[in-house]
Amino acid sequence: MRLDAHQFFTPEHLPEHLASILARNRFDGSIALARTSQETAGLLDLALRHDYIRGVIACPESLDDLDAFQRHPKFVGVWGQSLDFATLAARAVPLDVLLPASGVLPLVERYPELRIALVHLGLPDGSDAWYRAIEKLAQSPHVYVKASGLITQFPRPWNAACVRPFVQHALSVFGPQRVMFGSDWPACLPDSIWKETLAAFTQSIGAQTMEARESMLGGAACRFYGIENQ
């Protein structure tokens, strides 16, 4: 199954729009991100009406929110840092974090069982600290990395040469089994279309075996979020 592991919707960019984009590019579905608790409830309803939304990353603001969201069949994880991490670890709830890689190290050290997806490659800045932090994080089998926001993080127009060193380093230490592609659509608009986010990723990873490529384009996301791969 090919999945876009990181995207969201706005009033101008709706599920119907992304459905046609994914179909044209031979993707089976996506994992949608909610940015507030209120948005989560609506997004979970949308996911029931659109089969291609294979999972929703919720944004609970309380334990009651988390309890309610966990009962939904399309819930796959949480976003943000408003909940107790010990609770998430105990419940084996995946957590997406958008922080510099070095800022995630204390979290992994304190909660080694917490399943973490490092969004946007842990915000690479080219420093030695980023490279060292990525290497350290990769030692935890519960940490995955999302090659998302590749276009939106760097000066436009995008150039694969700008992002390739960071993607290649993450891939070298995490391996294709723990690297996920995410478009971050529609953040790329209007300067770049969804297909360019995929091009930035594929050009950055370079030549790969079919198994490695398909893992990064969906298999890793299925494993991390517990989505049936079929």
Protein Blocks (a to p, Z undefined) as FASTA:
>chain_A
ZZdfbdcddfklcfklmmmmmmmnopabdcdddfbfklmmmmmmmmmmmmklmbdcdddf
bfklmmmmmmpmkbgbdedjkbcfklmmmnopacdddddfklmmmmmmmmmmbccddehh
lpaghiaklmmmmmmmmmpmkbccddehklmmpccdddfklmmmmmmmmmmmnopmlccc
dekiaklpmkbcfklmmmmmmmmnopadfklmmmmnommmmmmnopacZZ
